[in-house]
Amino acid sequence: MAIPFRLRLGFTIAGTAVVAGLAALGGWAWQRRLPSEVQTLQAVVERLGRSNDLGRQPIIFMMGSGEYSSFLAQQRGLCKPDQCEMFNQLNPYKHYGNGWDELTRQGYALSSIQAWTTPAGTVVLPRATFRAYGPRIGYLACTVAHEMAHFRRNHGFIINYQENHKFKSLDKQKKQLAVMRLSRQHELVADRDSADMMARAGYKGRICQQGMEFMHRSNGDGSATEQDFTHPGYEERMKAIGQHYDALEKKPVKPQRSTSGSFRFDAADSLLTFSPKP
C-alpha cells in the first residue's frame, strides 16, 4: 500500500533525524579515537582559520619524534652523523618492533620545542612539542602560525632561488653566509606574521612574544646571533617581536576572510590534512 505523502514526509524527517544523530555520534566516536595532540592541533587550526586567510592549498601536519630520537640513533650507530634526519620524523604512534620504539619514547620524553615546514606545505610537529607546551595552547598556536607563514610566503623556494641566482657568483663561504642571513630574515618575517594571525584570531596581549620567551627558556637557548645560524639569536629575536607588538598596539591588524575546511587524519602516516573549502 502506498504511504500517503504526509506520512512519507514524517518518515523522511524521522529518518533524517536518526541518520543525523548517528552521524553526530559517529563523529564524536571518531574524534575520541584521535590522539590528543591531533585533537589539539585541529582546534588550533580551526580557530586560526576563523579570521585568517589560510589559502586554498591543503595544509598537512605530521607528528614526528623530534631531534633527540636522531641523536640516540646516531649514538647507537644506526646512521652516520648529519644523516639521521629520518629519525626526527619517526611516527610516534607506530610500534616498529625493531628497537625504534625506544627512540620515539625517549624522543617524546626528552626532546625540546621544535617545528619545521617544507615548501610543499607539510608542517612537522614533534609530539614532544605538545608535551613541552602543556596547557599553553596559545603558545602552540603561535608556533603553528609561524610555520604556516613560511610556506604561505614560499620561503623555501625564495631561498633556493636566491642561492642559485642572486648568490650564484659568490664563493662557497660567502654564498652560505648569504643564505643563512636570508633564512634569519625569513624567521623574523614569520614571527611577525604569526603575531598578526594570532591577533586576528582573538588571542589577547603579546602572546607570541610570551610564547617565544617560554620556548627559548624551555629549550635552554640563550644564543647570540651568529653569521652561520639559520635563526636569529635570543636577544635579536625577542627585540624584533617586541617592536612588532609595539606597532600592533598602535595599529591593530584587520580580519581577513575566514578559511573553513575539513580534516582527515591518517594514523598510518601520522598525517593530519586540513583541506580548505574552495
Disulfide bonds with the S-S distance in Angstrom:
Cys79-Cys84 1.88
Cys142-Cys208 2.21
